Amino acid sequence: MAESSPRRTKFILDEEQIPRAWYNIAADLPVRPEPVLHPGTGLPIGPDDLAPLFPMALIAQVVSTDRDIEIPDPVRDAYRLYRPSPLYRAHRLEQALDTPAHIYYKYEGVSPSGSHKPNTALAQAFYNKAEGVTRLATETGAGQWGSALAFAGAAFGLEVKVFMVRASYDQKPYRRMLMETYGAEVVASPSLSTEYGRRVLNATPDSTGSLGIAISEAIEDTVSHPGTKYSLGSVFDFVLLHQTVIGQETILQMEMAGEEPDVIIGCAGGGSNFAGLTFPWLGRSFRDGARYRVIAVEPEAAPSLTRGVYTYDFGDTAQMTPLVKMHTLGHDFIPDPIHAGGLRYHGMAPLVSLLKEHGYIEARSVHQRASFEAGVRFARSEGILPAPEPTHAIHVAIDEALDAKASGRPKVILFNLCGHGHFDLSAYERYLSGQLEDYEYPVEKVEAALAALPKM
Ligand SMILES: Cc1ncc(COP(=O)(O)O)c(C=O)c1O
């Protein structure tokens, strides 16, 4: 392990080094992805089945096996507002932990809306606009995705309607205000503005909502409004693709640091920031045999990768999406209202699930108090307040660094600090005042949801 220049803390690239293409892992996968199926026929879906929801350019990206997919100039130009994002060496955290490990983090919180989400929001807004769409409908969990799409809608001149999961809508009013400032319309989900939302509210008037329900509402809104398409912030292959700018930049930045990571870590809700950081590195290992341990970290309250079943399931609660093969806790499963709202999802991206199933990546789950403890420790050493989601990755990065200390074997750790937590201070307050609760893994709820999996 080479020592980088003394105390060099930030590794900064020039705007010209913003990647010119997204990296498509389909070109290098050692195992074949499973087809996406039509829920009615059980047969693989074609572009026409997806056309009511997405513009053709995005559908073409899903079926492409080209390794490099060119980033259109207007998207790359918008990326200049915040890309390349910095890579940091966490000297102060290393000192606080007294570890021989070298810890690096990629900081995506520098984007205008505060997370990695604009990497795909800008791309999706661009392609929709180019194909004559005037309005986008979407869901948001933590509010980070909704803010990113609201920003992208403003950047490319599209109306945006956001269904915000009720639990987050109540916990994070400032996220709603940010979305409205960008010009989006925001409603709490379940809402009265869709047939499905009204049905859920009739059955459970105090529902805290879930990403699965909000997705169903956004899709219903899409198909019932002319000129509208659906936009999503995770799970789907093209979303993961757009996030690969993160990992590609870190490859250049780790070269600047003169080091190679041994362990690469990302939190995983639907899998997009995790994939964005790790796929370009995994592509290297598939092509050249380089070896990295790659770890996805999820919440104990919604542990799809560590405790779910690898099978075909719906992406949403109302069963409107196509069927995808993924690790799932069942589309009916509604996770407890943890503060990492972006990780409250019953499933996982099919590409991430495939890699886990075949042993190319590891997965771990963490309780929310332990993850906030790691977030506070990080903030006190590095100064940046992490969003609740990446505190899960920080927790495992710290574990790995302490393991290096215990074994006396140095290692290089790289993780994705995929967003800041400036709108999550009420959650930190609850943690600091001892009021934050852990939710045990809900065995019975998951069993009931798994019993409702589609019969294939
Ligand atoms: C900051 C942050 N991190 C992570 C996630 C989880 O999404 P993904 O697993 O797709 O990165 C979200 C989702 O809203 C988020 O806002």
The ligand as an SDF file (V2000), in Angstrom:
LIG
                    3D

 16 16  0  0  0  0  0  0  0  0999 V2000
  -28.7990   10.0610    0.2570 C   0  0  0  0  0  0  0  0  0  0  0  0
  -29.3910    8.7870   -0.2400 C   0  0  0  0  0  0  0  0  0  0  0  0
  -28.6590    7.6830   -0.2100 N   0  0  0  0  0  0  0  0  0  0  0  0
  -29.1290    6.5070   -0.6440 C   0  0  0  0  0  0  0  0  0  0  0  0
  -30.4160    6.3830   -1.1110 C   0  0  0  0  0  0  0  0  0  0  0  0
  -30.8950    5.0480   -1.5280 C   0  0  0  0  0  0  0  0  0  0  0  0
  -31.0190    4.8980   -2.8810 O   0  0  0  0  0  0  0  0  0  0  0  0
  -29.9920    4.0400   -3.7090 P   0  0  0  0  0  0  0  0  0  0  0  0
  -29.8420    2.7110   -2.9810 O   0  0  0  0  0  0  0  0  0  0  0  0
  -30.6220    3.8710   -5.0230 O   0  0  0  0  0  0  0  0  0  0  0  0
  -28.7260    4.7860   -3.7670 O   0  0  0  0  0  0  0  0  0  0  0  0
  -31.2260    7.5050   -1.1850 C   0  0  0  0  0  0  0  0  0  0  0  0
  -32.5810    7.3950   -1.7290 C   0  0  0  0  0  0  0  0  0  0  0  0
  -33.4090    8.2260   -1.6290 O   0  0  0  0  0  0  0  0  0  0  0  0
  -30.7050    8.7330   -0.7320 C   0  0  0  0  0  0  0  0  0  0  0  0
  -31.4370    9.8330   -0.7500 O   0  0  0  0  0  0  0  0  0  0  0  0
  1  2  1  0
  2  3  1  0
  2 15  2  0
  3  4  2  0
  4  5  1  0
  5  6  1  0
  5 12  2  0
  6  7  1  0
  7  8  1  0
  8  9  2  0
  8 10  1  0
  8 11  1  0
 12 13  1  0
 12 15  1  0
 13 14  2  0
 15 16  1  0
M  END
$$$$
